[in-house]
Amino acid sequence: MSIKQQFPFFSNNPDIVYLDSAATTQKPNSVIEAITQFYTHSNANAHRGNYTTANEVTTKYEAIRNKVAHFIHAPSPQDIIWTKGTTDAINLLAKAWGDHNINPGDYIVVLGSEHHANFVPWQQLAKAKQANFKTVNILPDGSPDLEHYELLLRSNPKLVAIQHCSNALGNIQPVHHLLSLARDTGATTLVDGAQAIAHIPVNVSDLGCDFYVFSAHKMYGPMGLGVLYISNKVKQNIQPYQFGGEMIERVSIEETLFRPIPALLETGTQNISAIFGLSAAIDFIESSIFQYALKNKTQLFQYLIDELKKINEVQLFGNTEKNIGVASFKVLEESTADVSALLSEQNIAIRTGHHCAMPLMQALKVDGTHRVSLGIYNDKTDVDRFISALKSAIELLN
């Protein structure tokens, strides 16, 4: 069975060329089966009952937390918190950490290429706290201006929040260097790993970041689930931002005592079926067939870039050398909406627009781009169909 055959989306939609994996990845049979198996054989709540099924679910639920910790090389499973997604995790931190640690006059630094999810929460927190929100200038290839970054670090920022990889361009950012410089100033550091998690190994211990966030649906897992890693050294600086079941140690009329992290931030019932699905997604990513397909994807991306460069009307953006498999481009003199509509008519699924990265688009001096983002299920036929459709669209518009 080819790797593409493991994804039912493609057998149910044989005419679609899906090139939008940066928005969400398709799901393999094993992930879908894990979710179905939970509901048909194991449906019970974790940490809620003392009967056999509930105990089994609780045991597996915590075993998966341990699996996630191992997957990203976190020191302890107690460093892993379940969230609804990357956006939810960052907003959680803006409340649970930001509200209690950012003060008037403090500095928050982010890259100018950030997804809005790692930009707007900190911008709004800075406004609410009368703090300073600063963005690192972006170079023409989408990488951060390191001289400007080092200049901003002289303000001794309280927080530095950076993307591991650009969702709009696919750039793999120099996170090790950026984090090392930030740590030297004493800043708390956050890495948005939503786009990295399915493409490159993630080792939070090696990165040395305080927070790392990602979503299951970007790594061939289910929607509605995210992961927040919190390093042990910053846990004492976090306060609960929601209240309810599971995070309580004891309640009386006079006071409430809370349990420590992770329970402190996991109020109410979590998305247990999605957590079971994430476990299957990790198994899939760690399989030999996935690793083989990942190498093929790297070669396929180079072929895609080479073919795009042959089209005179195409302007490419981003660093295509250090990239997770995202080609961001514009067709000169043509409306992005017109090109996208013509591609859609030929069943080519790509993303067109600002990609929730308007400050980056402003830095690149464009309203938006077309984004082709590869998954491990894509093949040469997909790229050839896309290139043919793009050439036809350009010819028709001309």
N, C-alpha and C positions, 0 to 999 in steps of 0.2 A: 504493500500500500504506500503510495506517495504521500508526502507530508500534507499536500493540499487535500487529499482524500480524507484526511482526519478532521476536516472542517466542514460540517454539514451545510454551512452557508453557501459554499460553492457548488455543491451538488443540487441545491435548491434554487440557485441563481447562476446557472452555467454561462449566461451571456454577459454577466457583469465583470468588468475588470476593476477590482477593488484596490485602490492605491491611496487609501486614507487611514492607514494604521496609526498615524500620530493622533488622530481623533479618537479612535478606539480600535482595538484589535478584534479580529474574529475569534471565536471560541472553539477549541478542539472538542471532539466527542468526550474525551475523558473528563473535562471540566463540566460539561453539561450533565454527564452521567453522575458525577459526584454530587451535584446539586439535587438532581432527581432522586438519587439514592438516599440522600438525607431526608427528604420529605416523604418518601415512600416506606422507609425502613427505620428511620432514627429520629423522627420529629419530636424533639423535646427541648426544653430550655436549659442552657448551661448555668451552673451554679444556682439552680432553683429547686431541685428536687432530690430526694434520697432513694428513688426507685431505680431499677436497673438501667432503663433506657437513658434517664437523665444523667446518671453517673457516667455512663459510657460516652454520652455527648460531651459532658464536662471534661472528661479525661482527654478525648480527642481534640476538643477546643483548645485546651492548654498545650497539648502536644503540637498543634499547628502554630501556636504562638512561638514555641521553641523552634519549630522548623523555619519560621520567618526570620527569627533572630540569627539562626545559623546561615540562612540564605544571604543576609546582608552583613554577616560577621559582627553582629552586635554582641557585646560582652555577656548579656543576660536576657532571657525571655521577658523579664520584668521591665525591660527598656522598650518593649513593643506595645503600642496602644492602637486599638481598632478605631477607625473613624469612618465617615461616609465617603471619603475620597481625599485627594490632594487639597482641593480648595477648602474643604471642611477642616482638614488638619491645620492648614495655615491660619484660617480664621479662629480656630480653637486656640492656637498659640497667641494670636493677637489679643485674645481675651484673657486666657489663663496665665500667660507669661507677660505679655505686653502691658496690660492694664496695671500690673503690680511692679513693673521694673523700668518702664519708660517714664521719665520725668521731664518737666519743662526745661528746654535748653539742650536735652540729649540729642544725639545724632543717630539716624537710621540710614544705612547705605544699601542700595540695591543696584543691580545692573540695569542699564537702560534697555536691555533686550528681554526683560522678564515677561512672562505671561502675566496677564492682569491679576491672576490669583495670588501671585507673589509680589505684587506691586501695590494694588489698591488697598488691601488690608493695612499695610504699613503706612501708606500715604494718609489714610483716614485716621489711623492711630496717632500719627504725628500731629495731625491737625487737632485732634481731641486733647492731646497732652501738651500742646504748645511746644512740641519738639521739632527738630529739623529733619526733613526728608530729602535725601540727596541721591541722585542717580549717576552712575558711572557712564561716561561717554562711550559710545560704540563706534568702532572703526568701520570702514566700508565693507569689510568681510564679515561683519557681525560679531567680531570678538571684542572684548572689553579693552578700553584704552588703559593700559597698566599704569602709565604715568599719572593719569587723572585719578585712577583708583588709589594709588599710593598717596596722592595729594589729599584725597578725601579721608583717608585713614589717619591723617595727622590730627583730625578733630576728635580722635579716640571715640569712635561710634560705639553706642551701647549694643547695636545689632547690625550684623552684615548678613543679608539674605540674598542668595545667588542660585541661579539655575545650574544644574549639572549639564544639561543639554538644551539647546534652543528648540522649542516646539515649532517655531516658524521657519527656521533655517536648517535645523539639524546639527548645528555646530556642537562639538564636544568642547565645553569650556575648560580652561586651565584651572580646575577647581582646587587641586592640591596646592598650587602656588597662591591662589586667591585666599584660601583658608589659612595657609601658613602666615601670610602677611596680616590677616585679620586677627589671628590668635596673638600675634606679637603685641597688638594694641590692647588686648584684654577683652575684645568684643565677643559677645555671644554670637554663634554662627548657625545659620539655617541653610540647608540645601534642598531645593526642589528637584527631586529625582524622578518626576513623573515620566519624562521622556527617556531617561537613561535605563530604567530598571529592566526593560526587555531586551536591551541591546548590548550593554557592557557590564562586566562584573562590578558589583557595588560592595565596598568594604568600608563601613562607617568607622571602624576602629582605625583603619589606615588613614581615612580622610581626616579624622579628628574633629568632626563637626559636632555641634551640640544637638541639633535637630536634623532629621532627614525624613522627607515625606514622599509618598508615591501612592498610586492608585492601582487596584487589581486589574481594572479593565484595560489598562495600557499594556499589560503583560500577559495577555491571552486568558485572563481570569474574568470573573463576573463584574458587572457594574454595581455601584452602590456600596463599595468597600474601599477603604484606604488604610494605609499604615503610617503611623507616626513613631519614629524612633526618637527617644529622649535620652541623652547621656546622663549618667548618674550624677555628675557634678552640678547639673542645673535643676535637678528635681526639687530641691528645697526652695527654689524660687517660683514654683508654680502653685497656683491656687485653683480650686474648682471653679468652673464657670457655669455648670449646670448642676441641678440637684435632683436626687431621686433614688431609685433602687440600685443595689449592687455596690455603690460607692460608700455606703454607710457602715460604720463600725457599731455605733450605738446612738439611739435617739431617745431623748427624754423631753419633757415639756420645757425644761430650762435650756438644754443645749444639744448639739449634735456633734458627734465625733466621726471623722472621716477615715476611710481606709487609704493606704498609700497608693501611689502610682504602681500599676496601671489602672486599678479599680477606680481611683479618684477621678479619672477622666473618661470612664466608660459607664456613664449613667444609663440605666435602663437596659432592655434587651438588645443585644448586638445582632448584626446581620449574619447569623450563624450559618445559614445555607451558603452564603457567599464566602464565608471563611473556609468552609469545606471545599468550595470550588477553587479558592486561592491555593489550597494545599495541592490540588490536582494540577493547577497551573505551574506551580513550582516544580513538581515532578516532571512535567512536560518540558519545562525549560532546561532542567538538568539532564534530560535524556540525550543519548548519543545522536539520535536522528535530528533533534533540535540543533545541537551544536554543529552538526554537518550542514544543516540548512542555513545556519547563521553565517558560516563561511561563504556559502553560495550567494547569500544576500549581499555580502560585501562586493563580490565580483559583479553581481547584477547591477548594483548601484553605480559602479564605475562604467558599465556598459550604458546605463541610462544617461549619465552625465556626458559621455562621449557622443551619444546620439543627439542630445539636446544642443551640444556645442556646434553640431553640423548645421543647425537651423539658424540662418542669419538673423531672423526676426526675434530670436529668443535672447533675453538678458538674464543670466543666472545671478543669484545672490547667495551669500554665505560662503563658508569655508568647506569646499567639497572634499578636502583631503582628510580632515579630522571631523567625521560626520557619521551619524547613526543611520543614514539611509534616507535623508530628506532632500529632495530637490525643490528649491524655491525659485520661481522664475516669473518673468513678465514677458508678454508678447508686445514688442514695441509698436506704438501707434494704435494699439487695439484695446478695446474695453475688456477688462477682466471678466465682466459679467457675460459679454457676448461669447468669448472664447469658452468659458465654463459651460454655457448653455449648449453650445455646439458639441462639446465633448460629452455632455450628459446624454444628448440624443444618440450617441454611439455607445452608450452604456459604460462610459469611463467615469469612475468615481474618484474625484480628487477634491481637495478643499481649495476654495478661492476666497480671498478677503484679507483682513488684517490679522487673522489667526489669534485674536485676543492678545495682540501685542502692538497696540497703536503707537506707543512711544518708539518702538523699534522701527515701525514703518515710517514714522516722521524722520528718524535718523537716516534712514535709507532714501528718503525723499520720494516715497511712493505711497499711493493710497492703499495698495494691497498687492499680493502676489498670488500665483497659482502654486499649490504645494502638492507634490507627489511624495508620499511617504510609504516606504516598503515594509512589508512584513515577511516573515520567514516562509509564507506560502506563495509569495509571488515568484514568477518565472519569466524567462525570456519572451515567451508568447505574450504575457501581460505588457511588458515594456514595448514590444513591437506593435501591439495593437494601439497602445497609447500614442506612440510616436506617429503612427500612420494617421490616427484620428486628429492629432494636433496639426500635422501638416495639412490635412484636408480642411480643418477649421481656418487656418491662416490663409489658405488659398481662396476659400469661399469669402472671407472677410475682405480680402484684397480685391 
